[in-house]
């Protein structure tokens, strides 16, 4: 019965628990020594020196040796006679590669576990334009790292973007999703589409009734809306009329010299003439350069402004305040047996030159008025003016 259960097909291979590989499962039988080495950038030297003792202690548990060469800027790992796990050297190779790509020691050490894997995705050569490359790489990070955090939560992987590479550490299923998100993002597909699809799939996985059905009808499909740039049509040269006769032969340099009389001059006179012509051309070019340079110092034409006729009148500023204006208006209303109430105040800036009026501010005694109503009244009186209002200011 046990053999029949083992031979049955497995519904979800990812859900199987692989037994851990221990020292008792195999005897040390490595015949040859295996080693791997990798270079690291200069800025990682200080961090590696600080944590190298921890690296050696961790690898010693697996009977491996590690060397740090600061002169060459390289790290290396190798097996020993006591190494019992034949695959651990590949895990150690990934471990030092992650350290070289700025992954912290705490996260890089997880790759030595049996159920944790890693992948270093190279994105430097996908996009040639540097500005476009930086913009698309920033999409993976998102505002305040929100997009990167969402990718880590949905895939269960640790993701680090450094320079021209993206380092990911986690299970195989998560690494597969991380790689597809990174590659599509660098190919101008926003990562939010993948994030939405992963969120929907995670909720669908909780329903046991949908495990044998296709999820295509639930996953949103986003059409490609990128507008192709219009190709610049080259101006076609007009075709010349066909003639069976060959074109007229161009005059040679000697013929031109004979026509100008230069051919009959002596060598010294010819050189003197050429030098004179060369200097004349230099004088003309120098003059053109000076004129072009002086164009920057010519001031632009001044804007024509209308001079308003100033009428001399004595204006009492104190009489323009809201309480005084209200007293004046109430006296006028009493003549018509009417009463008024001040619901607020403010200020008005009137510019007759630019035809603009601005309403803003408030009154200390009556508070802020409804500037929108005042603006509508002003628009009826000044229809050609540009009138605006705001609640800011005093």
C-alpha positions in Angstrom: 0.0 0.0 0.0 2.8 2.4 0.8 4.5 1.7 -2.6 1.1 2.5 -4.4 0.8 5.8 -2.5 4.4 6.7 -3.5 3.8 5.9 -7.2 0.6 7.9 -7.5 0.8 11.2 -9.5 1.5 14.3 -7.4 -1.0 17.2 -7.7 1.3 20.0 -6.5 5.0 19.2 -6.7 5.9 22.5 -5.1 4.0 21.6 -1.9 6.1 18.5 -1.4 8.6 18.7 1.5 12.0 17.6 0.4 13.9 15.9 3.3 16.9 17.8 4.5 20.3 16.5 3.4 22.5 15.7 6.4 26.0 14.5 7.0 24.8 11.0 7.9 23.3 10.5 4.4 26.7 10.3 2.6 30.4 9.8 3.5 33.1 12.3 2.4 33.9 11.0 -1.1 35.1 14.0 -3.0 38.1 13.1 -5.1 39.0 16.5 -6.6 39.1 20.0 -5.1 36.5 22.4 -6.6 36.8 26.2 -6.3 35.1 29.3 -7.5 36.2 32.9 -7.4 34.5 36.3 -8.1 35.6 39.9 -8.2 34.0 42.6 -6.1 33.9 46.4 -6.5 36.1 48.8 -4.5 33.3 50.2 -2.4 32.5 46.7 -1.0 36.0 46.2 0.4 35.2 47.9 3.8 32.0 45.9 4.4 33.6 42.6 3.4 36.5 43.1 5.7 34.1 43.6 8.6 32.0 40.6 8.0 34.6 38.2 6.6 35.1 36.4 9.9 31.3 35.6 9.9 31.6 34.3 6.3 34.4 31.9 7.2 32.6 30.7 10.3 29.5 30.0 8.3 31.3 28.1 5.5 33.3 26.2 8.1 30.1 24.5 9.2 29.9 23.0 5.7 33.6 22.1 5.6 34.5 24.8 3.1 37.3 27.4 3.0 37.0 31.0 1.9 39.8 33.5 0.9 39.6 37.3 0.6 42.2 38.9 -1.6 42.1 42.7 -1.2 45.0 43.3 -3.7 43.2 41.7 -6.6 39.7 42.5 -5.2 38.4 38.9 -5.3 36.7 36.3 -3.2 37.1 32.6 -3.5 35.7 29.4 -2.0 36.9 25.8 -2.3 36.2 22.4 -1.0 38.3 20.4 1.5 38.8 16.7 2.1 36.1 16.8 4.8 33.5 18.3 2.6 30.6 15.8 2.5 27.9 17.8 0.5 28.8 17.8 -3.2 26.3 20.6 -4.1 27.3 23.0 -1.3 30.2 24.4 -3.3 27.6 25.8 -5.9 25.6 27.3 -3.1 28.8 28.9 -1.7 29.6 30.3 -5.2 26.2 32.0 -5.2 26.8 33.2 -1.7 30.0 35.1 -2.6 28.4 36.5 -5.8 25.6 37.9 -3.8 28.0 39.5 -1.4 29.8 41.1 -4.3 26.5 42.6 -5.6 25.9 44.5 -2.3 23.5 42.0 -0.7 23.8 42.1 3.1 25.4 39.1 4.8 22.2 38.3 6.7 20.2 37.8 3.5 23.0 36.2 1.4 23.6 33.5 4.1 20.0 32.2 3.5 21.1 30.9 0.1 23.0 28.1 1.8 19.7 26.5 2.9 18.3 23.6 0.8 15.0 25.3 -0.1 16.4 28.8 -0.8 17.8 29.7 -4.2 19.0 32.9 -5.9 19.3 34.6 -9.2 21.3 37.6 -10.4 19.4 39.2 -13.3 21.6 41.4 -15.6 19.6 44.4 -16.9 22.4 46.7 -18.1 22.3 45.7 -21.8 18.5 45.5 -22.3 18.1 49.3 -22.7 20.8 51.2 -24.6 19.6 54.7 -23.7 21.0 55.6 -20.2 18.2 58.0 -19.2 15.5 55.5 -20.3 17.4 52.7 -18.4 17.4 54.8 -15.2 13.7 55.7 -15.5 12.6 52.0 -16.0 14.9 50.8 -13.2 13.2 53.4 -10.9 9.8 51.9 -11.8 10.9 48.6 -10.1 11.6 50.6 -6.9 8.5 52.8 -7.0 7.8 55.8 -4.8 9.5 55.4 -1.4 10.2 51.7 -2.4 6.5 50.8 -2.4 6.7 48.8 -5.7 9.7 46.8 -4.6 8.1 46.0 -1.2 4.9 44.8 -3.0 7.0 42.5 -5.2 8.8 41.0 -2.2 5.5 40.4 -0.3 3.8 38.7 -3.3 6.7 36.5 -4.4 8.2 35.7 -1.0 11.7 36.8 -2.3 14.3 39.3 -1.1 15.0 41.7 -4.1 17.9 44.1 -4.3 18.5 46.5 -7.2 22.1 47.5 -7.5 23.7 49.1 -10.6 23.1 47.0 -13.6 21.9 43.9 -11.8 18.8 42.8 -9.8 19.6 40.2 -7.1 16.7 37.9 -5.9 16.8 35.3 -3.1 13.9 33.0 -2.3 12.0 29.9 -3.6 12.0 28.8 -7.2 8.3 29.9 -7.8 9.1 33.4 -6.5 12.2 33.7 -8.5 10.3 32.8 -11.7 7.8 35.7 -11.0 10.6 38.2 -10.1 12.5 37.5 -13.3 9.3 38.0 -15.5 8.5 41.2 -13.7 12.1 42.6 -14.1 12.4 41.7 -17.7 9.0 43.1 -18.7 9.7 46.3 -16.8 12.9 46.9 -18.6 10.9 46.2 -21.9 8.6 49.1 -21.0 5.7 47.1 -19.3 4.8 48.6 -15.9 5.2 46.2 -12.9 1.8 47.2 -11.6 0.2 44.8 -14.1 2.1 41.8 -12.7 1.4 42.9 -9.2 -2.4 43.0 -9.8 -2.2 39.6 -11.5 -0.3 38.1 -8.6 -2.7 39.5 -6.0 -5.7 37.9 -7.9 -3.9 34.6 -8.2 -3.1 34.5 -4.5 -6.7 35.0 -3.6 -7.8 32.3 -6.2 -5.4 29.8 -4.7 -7.3 30.0 -1.4 -10.5 28.6 -3.1 -10.2 24.7 -3.4 -13.0 24.6 -6.0 -10.9 26.6 -8.5 -7.7 24.5 -8.2 -8.5 22.4 -11.3 -9.9 25.3 -13.4 -8.3 27.8 -15.6 -7.7 31.2 -14.1 -7.4 33.1 -17.4 -11.0 34.5 -17.0 -10.1 36.1 -13.6 -6.7 37.5 -14.5 -7.0 41.0 -16.2 -5.6 41.5 -19.6 -4.1 44.9 -20.2 -3.9 45.9 -23.9 -0.7 47.5 -25.2 -1.5 51.2 -25.6 1.9 52.5 -26.6 1.5 54.8 -29.5 4.0 54.3 -32.3 6.0 57.4 -33.2 5.3 58.7 -36.6 8.1 58.0 -39.0 9.6 61.2 -40.5 9.2 60.9 -44.2 12.2 61.9 -46.2 11.8 64.5 -48.9 12.0 62.8 -52.2 14.3 64.4 -54.7 12.6 65.3 -57.9 13.7 63.1 -60.7 15.5 64.8 -63.5 14.4 64.5 -67.0 16.1 61.7 -68.9 18.6 62.7 -71.6 20.7 60.3 -73.6 23.6 62.8 -73.6 26.2 62.7 -70.9 26.6 65.7 -68.5 28.9 68.5 -69.4 32.5 67.9 -68.5 33.8 69.8 -65.4 36.7 72.1 -65.9 40.0 70.8 -64.4 42.1 72.8 -61.9 44.6 73.6 -64.7 41.8 74.9 -67.0 40.6 77.2 -64.2 44.1 78.5 -63.6 44.5 79.2 -67.3 41.2 81.1 -67.4 42.1 83.3 -64.4 45.7 83.8 -65.6 47.2 82.2 -62.5 48.8 79.5 -64.5 51.2 81.9 -66.2 52.5 83.4 -62.9 55.7 82.3 -61.2 55.6 80.0 -58.2 56.4 82.8 -55.7 53.7 85.1 -57.2 51.2 82.2 -57.2 51.9 81.4 -53.5 51.7 85.1 -52.6 48.3 85.4 -54.3 47.0 82.3 -52.5 48.2 83.6 -49.2 46.5 87.0 -49.8 43.2 85.3 -50.7 43.4 83.1 -47.6 43.9 86.1 -45.4 41.0 87.9 -47.0 38.7 84.9 -46.2 39.9 84.9 -42.6 39.1 88.6 -42.2 35.6 88.0 -43.5 35.0 85.0 -41.2 36.4 86.8 -38.2 34.0 89.7 -38.9 31.0 87.3 -39.2 32.0 85.6 -35.9 32.2 88.9 -34.0 28.8 90.0 -35.4 27.2 86.7 -34.3 28.8 87.0 -30.9 27.5 90.6 -30.4 23.9 89.5 -31.2 23.7 88.1 -27.7 24.3 91.6 -26.2 21.6 93.4 -28.2 18.7 94.0 -25.7 15.2 92.8 -26.7 12.6 95.4 -27.8 10.9 96.9 -24.8 7.2 96.3 -24.3 5.0 99.3 -25.2 3.1 100.5 -22.2 0.3 103.0 -22.2 0.8 106.0 -20.0 -2.3 106.7 -18.0 -3.4 110.2 -17.3 -2.8 110.7 -13.6 -5.6 112.6 -11.9 -4.7 114.4 -8.8 -7.1 113.4 -6.0 -6.7 113.1 -2.3 -7.6 109.6 -1.2 -8.2 108.9 2.4 -6.9 105.3 3.0 -8.8 105.1 6.4 -12.1 105.7 4.7 -11.6 102.7 2.5 -11.8 100.2 5.4 -14.9 98.0 5.7 -16.6 99.7 8.8 -16.3 103.2 7.2 -17.6 101.9 3.8 -20.5 100.3 5.6 -21.4 103.5 7.4 -21.5 105.4 4.0 -23.6 102.7 2.3 -26.1 102.6 5.2 -26.7 106.4 5.0 -27.4 106.0 1.2 -29.8 103.1 1.8 -31.8 105.0 4.4 -32.9 107.4 1.7 -34.7 104.5 0.1 -36.0 103.0 3.4 -33.7 100.0 3.1 -31.2 98.4 5.5 -28.0 96.4 4.8 -25.7 93.9 6.5 -22.0 93.3 6.0 -21.3 89.6 5.7 -17.5 89.9 5.1 -14.7 91.9 3.6 -11.6 91.6 1.5 -9.3 93.4 -0.9 -9.4 94.1 -4.7 -6.3 94.8 -6.9 -7.3 96.6 -10.2 -4.8 96.8 -13.0 -6.2 98.9 -15.9 -3.2 98.4 -18.1 -3.3 94.6 -18.2 -7.1 94.5 -17.8 -7.0 92.3 -14.6 -8.8 92.3 -11.3 -7.9 90.1 -8.3 -10.2 89.6 -5.3 -8.6 88.2 -2.1 -8.1 88.6 1.7 -10.5 89.2 4.5 -11.7 91.9 7.0 -10.5 91.8 10.6 -13.9 93.1 11.8 -16.3 91.2 9.5 -14.2 88.2 8.4 -13.9 86.8 4.9 -16.6 87.5 2.3 -17.7 85.1 -0.5 -15.3 86.2 -3.2 -17.1 84.1 -5.8 -20.2 86.3 -5.6 -18.1 89.5 -5.7 -16.3 88.1 -8.8 -19.6 87.4 -10.6 -20.7 91.0 -10.0 -17.4 92.4 -11.3 -17.6 90.3 -14.4 -20.9 91.9 -15.3 -19.4 95.4 -14.8 -16.0 94.6 -16.5 -16.8 92.0 -19.2 -13.4 92.4 -21.0 -11.3 92.0 -17.8 -9.6 88.9 -16.6 -11.0 88.5 -13.0 -9.8 86.0 -10.5 -10.2 85.3 -6.7 -8.5 83.4 -3.9 -8.9 83.0 -0.1 -5.2 83.5 0.6 -3.6 86.7 1.9 -5.0 89.5 4.0 
